[in-house]
């Protein structure tokens, strides 16, 4: 019985790792479609998000089955409930990658953001992809060093997000209003993706250490 | 044992209702602070969000305790897992109300959005508050008519959200870029609040009927 149970727990862990890989890839490809105005690639990312949603539902069903059949206690129980939270964050990361691809598709064949500010977004998207990849490593190894790195990467995203708003408020900003709106939303999506990554990292930290402080800026 | 268990389940339900009341009030007051440039009221909303976060943590802990102590099965189990999802959505609704109040505080003593577009946001915020109040009634009565009404209210919010982007793209829009960015974010926050309300409504529908179609636009 315990053996089956641990196999189930391990499956849940593997599904979370798989989801983190898919959301890393989704953001990588979404940003490429955005950066190169590649509407076919954007379309693939948009269609691919359904798979991430499906995996979340599957993981949740498995978690409910484990709760029903095995009656887990204490730390195992927290692990399962934590997995439900993590799968929800990962699913949202997939949605945000999809939003980036949807902007690329909406503005095609024009680029969504002006060339002057594109490098900032390229950097933000790159940091997002790094966060998702490190989530996979964190989930795999439970080495909290990855969680600390994720928090540091997200702090850089927050700085870039603030820099975007500063650029928009600068008198030298001469873009039209729809472009300003697109720039604002793009920055918001890229920033939220990182926040969800941090949520997952904090959840793993909590499961490993038993300590939880949602207001902490570090682990 | 069953008696204690059902008392616990009822407590979880009451806490969800309480959260829905708090997030309705949070959005109502956040929007008032935003609409009247009342920085003190904005500050109260911002500070008050910690209570909503606290309630979510408390509800989650209670749910974990119930899972650990009682080993619930079948529909009760789904109810508890569903509650965890609902509390997460309600917590995010509180965050979004806080974001509205933060914009009010940031721009004080100026209003955040120009008077010309303010009525659209007033209507969106009013719809958001109605959604949160109907969630309370839905959770209390399990009458799915409220869920259908929530979905209809959210459809109106989506229309208004689209109208904001249309207004921003119109040649008659002459606002400066920071105002355009604020208008974009405000619309996004108000729209997301409604989406989370719909998520909770769908979850209740699923728990009552056992049917789930996350892609459906109606119940």
Interface residues (C-beta under 8 A of the other chain):
Chain A: X53 X57 X60 X63 X64 X67 X68 X71 X73 X74 X77 X78 X81 X84 X85 X88 X165 X168 X169 X173 X175 X177 X178 X180 X181 X183 X184 X185 X188 X214
Chain B: X53 X57 X60 X63 X64 X67 X68 X71 X73 X74 X77 X78 X81 X84 X85 X88 X165 X168 X169 X173 X175 X177 X178 X180 X181 X183 X184 X185 X188 X214
